[in-house]
C-alpha cells in the first residue's frame, strides 16, 4: 500500500517544485503502464491524486508524520494545477512533463467523477492544510457541482460527501441546503429496494464506487431523515450481504469494488451501532488477505503491493495507484500502524531524493 504508492509516486515540476502525482498503473515489476481504457490516456490523473490526497490527509491527522504532510502538500499542488480557469478539472497528464490530456473522454474538463473527487479531496485538505489556494479553487469548482443535473447516483454520492465535509467548517459554500434534494435523487435511483448507480443500470449494481448506502446513512443522521437511513439499510442487505459472505465470488473483482463496500458498511456501522455491519466490513477487509476465490492475499504484506484485483480466480500481478490507495483507506488502521514504522525514504517517491 504505502510503500507501493511511494514507488508509483513522481515529482511533477510543471505543477510547482513540491508537486507529486501517482502513476496510474504498474506491472508485476512495478514498471509504469500507461492508461489506455479509452485510447492513450496518460501517466497520472486527478482521479487518483484526489483519492490519495484524502488518504494522506487522514494519515497526517492520525500520525503527524512529516512525510505524510509532504505527500499532502505535493498532491494539493498537482490537483490545483489541473484546474482550468473556469473551475473545471482536467483528469490526465499525457507525460511527466505535465502535458494535459484535453481531448480524451476520460480527461475532458469537468468530467463528473474527477470534478467530484477533486472538490471532495480539497474539502478534506481544507481541514488540515492552511493554504488559501484551496478555498479559491473550491469557489471556482463548486458552481459546476451545484449546477450539475442528471448526475448518476454514484457521482451524486460524492457530492453529498463533499457537502457533509464542508458543513463541518465555517463555510459550507451553500451545499448543506442541497443535501435533502440530492439524497432524494439517490432514493429515486433504485430498482425495488436496491440503490442503483445510474438510471440505465440493469441487474446487480456494480460495486466500484457504490457507496450510496453509507452516504445516505450519514446524510440521514445529519438531517434527521429516517427514510434515508431505512433505504440505506434495506439496500445494504440486498447488495452486500450475499456477496460479502461468498468472499466476493464474482468473475472479476477489483480492489475498488471491495473498498467501496467496506466504506458503506463502516458508515452504516458507525451510524446505527448495529454489530452486523461491522462484522460484514471485517469479512470484506479479509478479502485482501485471502478470503476470496483465489485463496491468496491480494495485499502482499511483505512487498507492500496490492494487486489490482482478481480475474477468474487469479490475483492480478499488476499493482497500480487506485488499488493501493483504496486498500489503504479500507485497511486504514493497518495503514496507520505501518506508516509509523516507515522512514521518509520508504514512504516518499524516490524522485525527491530523500
C-alpha positions in Angstrom: 0.0 0.0 0.0 2.1 2.9 1.3 5.4 1.5 0.0 3.9 0.8 -3.4 2.5 4.3 -3.6 6.0 5.6 -2.9 7.2 3.5 -5.8 4.5 4.9 -8.1 4.9 8.5 -7.0 6.6 11.0 -9.2 7.6 14.6 -9.0 5.7 16.8 -11.5 7.7 20.0 -11.7 5.2 21.6 -14.2 2.8 22.0 -11.2 5.4 23.5 -8.9 8.5 22.4 -7.1 6.7 20.4 -4.5 4.1 18.7 -6.7 3.6 15.0 -6.7 1.4 12.6 -8.7 1.0 8.8 -8.8 1.5 6.6 -11.8 -1.9 5.1 -12.8 -0.8 1.5 -13.5 2.2 -0.7 -12.8 3.0 -4.2 -14.0 4.4 -7.1 -11.9 7.9 -5.5 -12.0 6.5 -2.1 -10.9 7.2 -0.6 -14.3 4.5 2.1 -15.1 1.8 1.1 -17.6 0.1 3.9 -19.5 -3.7 4.1 -19.0 -5.4 3.0 -22.3 -9.0 2.5 -21.3 -10.1 5.0 -23.9 -7.1 5.1 -26.2 -3.9 6.6 -24.8 -5.0 8.5 -21.7 -1.8 9.4 -19.9 0.5 8.6 -17.0 -1.2 10.1 -14.0 -4.6 11.6 -13.2 -6.7 13.7 -10.8 -9.0 10.8 -10.1 -6.1 9.0 -8.3 -4.3 12.1 -6.9 -7.5 13.3 -5.3 -8.2 10.0 -3.5 -4.5 9.8 -2.5 -4.9 13.3 -1.1 -7.8 12.2 1.1 -5.7 9.2 2.3 -2.6 11.2 3.2 -4.7 13.9 4.9 -6.2 11.1 7.1 -2.7 9.7 7.7 -1.4 13.2 8.7 -4.3 13.6 11.1 -3.7 10.2 12.6 0.1 10.2 12.8 1.5 13.7 12.4 4.4 12.2 10.4 6.2 14.9 8.4 6.3 12.7 5.3 2.5 12.4 5.3 2.3 16.1 5.3 4.8 16.3 2.4 2.5 14.0 0.4 -0.5 16.2 1.2 1.3 19.3 0.0 2.6 17.7 -3.2 -0.8 16.2 -4.1 -2.6 19.5 -3.5 -0.2 21.3 -5.8 -0.9 18.7 -8.6 -4.7 18.8 -8.1 -4.7 22.6 -8.2 -2.5 22.7 -11.3 -5.1 20.6 -13.1 -7.9 23.0 -12.6 -8.9 25.2 -15.5 -9.5 29.0 -15.0 -13.3 28.4 -15.3 -13.2 25.9 -12.3 -13.4 22.7 -14.2 -10.8 19.9 -13.7 -8.9 18.0 -16.4 -8.1 14.5 -15.4 -4.9 13.1 -17.1 -1.5 14.3 -17.9 0.0 12.7 -21.0 3.6 12.7 -19.8 5.6 13.6 -16.7 6.4 17.0 -18.2 2.7 17.7 -17.5 1.1 18.0 -20.9 -2.6 17.9 -20.2 -4.9 15.5 -22.0 -7.6 17.8 -23.2 -9.2 15.5 -25.9 -9.7 12.1 -24.3 -13.2 11.3 -23.0 -11.7 10.2 -19.7 -10.0 13.5 -19.2 -12.4 16.2 -20.5 -12.7 19.3 -18.4 -15.4 19.0 -15.8 -15.9 15.2 -16.2 -18.3 14.1 -13.5 -16.1 11.8 -11.4 -12.9 13.8 -11.4 -14.7 17.1 -10.8 -16.4 15.4 -7.8 -13.3 13.8 -6.5 -11.2 17.0 -6.8 -13.6 19.1 -4.8 -14.1 16.3 -2.2 -10.3 16.0 -1.7 -9.9 19.7 -1.4 -12.7 19.9 1.1 -10.8 17.3 3.2 -7.5 19.1 2.6 -9.0 22.4 3.8 -9.4 20.8 7.2 -5.7 20.1 7.6 -3.8 22.5 5.4 -3.5 26.2 5.8 -3.4 27.0 2.1 -5.6 29.9 0.8 -5.4 28.5 -2.7 -7.7 25.6 -1.6 -10.7 27.9 -0.8 -10.2 29.8 -4.1 -10.2 26.5 -6.0 -13.3 25.3 -4.3 -15.1 28.6 -5.1 -14.3 28.1 -8.8 -15.1 24.4 -8.8 -18.2 24.1 -6.7 -20.6 26.1 -9.0 -20.1 23.2 -11.5 -21.2 20.8 -8.8 -24.2 22.9 -7.8 -25.3 23.3 -11.4 -24.9 19.6 -12.4 -28.2 18.0 -13.3 -29.0 14.4 -14.3 -26.0 13.2 -12.3 -25.5 9.4 -11.8 -26.1 8.3 -8.3 -22.6 7.2 -7.7 -21.3 10.6 -8.6 -24.0 12.4 -6.6 -22.9 10.4 -3.6 -19.5 12.1 -3.8 -21.3 15.5 -3.9 -23.1 14.7 -0.7 -19.9 13.6 0.9 -18.4 17.0 -0.1 -21.4 18.8 1.3 -21.1 16.9 4.6 -17.4 17.6 4.9 -17.7 21.3 4.2 -20.6 21.6 6.6 -18.2 20.9 9.4 -16.4 24.2 8.7 -17.2 27.9 8.7 -18.4 28.0 5.1 -20.4 25.2 3.6 -20.5 27.0 0.2 -24.3 26.6 0.1 -24.1 22.8 -0.2 -25.7 21.8 3.1 -29.1 23.1 1.9 -28.8 20.8 -1.2 -28.3 17.6 0.7 -32.0 16.8 1.1 -32.7 17.1 -2.7 -29.5 15.2 -3.5 -30.4 12.4 -1.1 -33.9 12.2 -2.7 -32.1 11.7 -6.0 -30.3 8.7 -4.6 -33.6 7.3 -3.4 -35.2 7.6 -6.8 -32.2 5.8 -8.5 -33.2 2.3 -7.4 -34.7 -0.9 -8.6 -37.1 -2.0 -5.9 -35.2 -1.6 -2.7 -31.8 -1.8 -4.4 -29.9 1.5 -4.8 -28.5 1.7 -8.3 -25.6 3.6 -9.7 -27.4 5.2 -12.7 -30.8 5.2 -14.3 -29.8 2.8 -17.1 -28.1 0.2 -15.0 -29.7 -3.2 -15.0 -29.2 -6.3 -12.8 -26.8 -6.2 -9.9 -25.3 -2.7 -9.4 -21.6 -2.5 -10.0 -19.7 -2.3 -6.7 -16.9 0.1 -7.6 -17.8 3.5 -6.3 -21.1 2.2 -5.0 -21.2 4.0 -1.6 -24.7 5.3 -1.7 -25.8 3.3 1.4 -23.1 4.7 3.5 -23.6 8.3 2.3 -27.4 8.1 2.9 -26.7 6.8 6.4 -24.5 9.8 7.1 -26.9 12.2 5.5 -29.9 10.7 7.3 -28.1 11.0 10.6 -27.1 14.6 9.9 -30.6 15.7 8.7 -32.8 13.5 10.9 -34.1 11.8 7.7 -35.1 8.4 8.8 -36.2 7.5 5.3 -32.6 7.9 4.1 -31.3 5.5 6.7 -34.1 3.0 6.2 -33.5 2.9 2.5 -29.8 2.5 3.0 -30.3 -0.4 5.3 -32.7 -2.3 3.0 -30.3 -1.8 0.0 -27.3 -2.9 2.0 -28.9 -6.2 2.9 -29.7 -6.9 -0.7 -26.5 -5.6 -2.3 -23.8 -6.5 0.2 -24.7 -9.4 2.4 -24.6 -12.3 0.0 -21.5 -11.1 -2.0 -19.5 -10.5 1.2 -20.4 -13.9 2.7 -19.3 -15.5 -0.5 -15.9 -13.8 -0.3 -16.8 -11.7 -3.4 -17.2 -14.8 -5.5 -17.6 -12.9 -8.8 -15.8 -13.4 -12.2 -13.9 -10.1 -11.8 -13.4 -8.1 -8.6 -11.3 -5.0 -8.3 -9.8 -3.7 -5.0 -12.0 -0.7 -5.6 -15.1 -2.9 -5.5 -14.3 -4.2 -2.1 -13.1 -0.9 -0.7 -16.4 0.7 -1.7 -18.4 -2.0 0.1 -16.2 -1.6 3.2 -16.8 2.2 3.2 -20.5 1.8 3.0 -20.6 -0.9 5.7 -18.4 1.0 8.1 -20.5 4.2 7.7 -23.6 2.1 8.4 -21.9 0.5 11.5 -21.0 4.0 12.8 -24.4 5.5 12.3 -26.5 2.6 13.5 -24.3 0.8 16.0 -25.5 -2.5 14.6 -22.8 -5.1 15.0 -23.8 -6.9 11.8 -22.4 -4.1 9.6 -19.0 -4.1 11.4 -18.9 -7.9 11.0 -19.5 -7.7 7.3 -17.0 -4.9 7.0 -14.4 -7.0 8.7 -15.2 -10.0 6.5 -14.8 -7.7 3.5 -11.4 -6.5 4.7 -10.3 -10.1 4.9 -10.6 -10.3 1.1 -7.3 -8.5 0.9 -5.7 -11.3 2.9 -7.0 -14.3 1.1 -10.7 -14.6 2.0 -11.5 -14.7 -1.7 -12.0 -17.2 -4.6 -8.2 -17.2 -5.3 -7.5 -18.2 -1.8 -4.5 -15.9 -1.6 -3.7 -12.4 -0.5 -4.4 -9.6 -2.8 -2.3 -7.5 -0.4 1.2 -8.8 -0.3 2.3 -7.5 3.1 6.0 -8.5 2.5 6.4 -6.3 -0.6 3.7 -3.8 0.3 1.9 -4.3 -3.0 -1.9 -4.6 -3.5 -2.9 -6.4 -6.7 -5.4 -4.6 -8.9 -8.0 -7.3 -8.4 -9.0 -10.9 -9.1 -9.9 -12.2 -12.5 -11.5 -15.6 -12.8 -9.8 -16.8 -9.6 -6.4 -15.3 -10.3 -4.8 -12.4 -8.4 -3.5 -9.7 -10.8 0.2 -9.2 -10.8 -0.4 -5.5 -11.7 -0.4 -3.1 -8.8 -1.5 0.5 -9.7 -2.5 3.7 -7.9 -6.2 3.0 -7.4 -5.8 -0.4 -5.8 -3.1 0.7 -3.3 -4.9 4.0 -2.4 -8.3 2.4 -1.8 -6.8 -0.6 0.0 -5.0 1.8 2.4 -8.3 3.6 3.0 -10.2 0.3 3.5 -7.5 -1.0 5.9 -6.8 2.3 7.4 -5.8 1.1 10.9 -3.2 -1.2 9.4 -2.0 1.6 7.1 -1.6 4.0 10.0 0.3 1.3 12.0 2.6 0.7 9.0 3.1 4.4 8.5 4.6 4.8 11.9 7.3 2.2 11.0 8.3 3.7 7.7 11.2 6.0 7.2 10.7 9.0 4.9 12.8 7.4 2.2 10.5 4.4 2.3 7.3 6.4 2.3 8.1 9.2 -0.3 8.8 8.9 -4.0 12.5 8.3 -4.9 12.4 11.3 -7.2 12.5 13.5 -4.1 16.0 12.2 -3.4 15.3 11.6 0.3 
